[in-house]
């Protein structure tokens, strides 16, 4: 990711984790067991772990989270129209709100005025707390989050497609290429749209590609990198993928680099509670709602 103030950089300072790799897989196993217990209809709290009982965490596998499920539904059947698929995924990650995506069909993307009117009836139309989405700079003009989502992406979808396909499957190159155009300080929403493309068109974006490190994952990936004595986060992700066979062979699928990055963010959250640098309050406090939260 580009340079951006990282409020989580010191979240794990002072915390002793003798084996952060083992701790990573401990987190994964327990979080996945919670998902399975919940989906089987078992009553809350689904775990004896007090942190999991009180804190909010994403699922271990991205495709199981409600936001991802909404994106997969919204962009379904667009595989053969790559520019429209890319537009849909960029819109989805600028929106990043399941309740909004579930109310829309992708054909509205070709009608920006109608789309804007529809979004203006929804309050909020986007998820403003999950990650920052800054204005996009394009050809001397600045586009707000709403303007980029409703107007800009439709106008430039062909150029976005050319830029992304030019990266030859590499997520980092594609993210950097798009942000050379957008000039966003934090390119995380670009990265999310591009890694989502791997679900639909693995020939365009390689699901096994290395990925940028988001600000939330830095602290835990740094721990893992130091533990292994490696040079960078990419090598660290590769090592964790290898260790899955040893630590969690019964997992439902093999991890990719995106999974290690994503779960390092979740582990940073979990062990921040252990460390006392994160508190159970506000949006962090888990309140089970069967039809909304996972």
Secondary structure, DSSP 8 states (H G I E B T S, - for coil): --S---TTTTTTTT---TTHHHHHHHHHHHHHHHHHHHHTT--TT--S-HHHHHB----SSGGGSHHHHHHHHHTTT-TT-HHHHHHHHHHHHHH--HHHHTT--GGGGG-HHHHHHHHHTSSSSS-SSSS----EEETTEEE-HHHIIIIIHHHSHHHHHHHHHTTTB-HHHHHHHHHHHH--S--HHHHHHHHHHHHH-TTTB-TT------TTTHHHHHHHHHHHT-SSHHHHHHHHHHHHHHH-TTSSS---HHHHHHHHHHHHHHHHHHHTSS-S-GGGB----TTT--
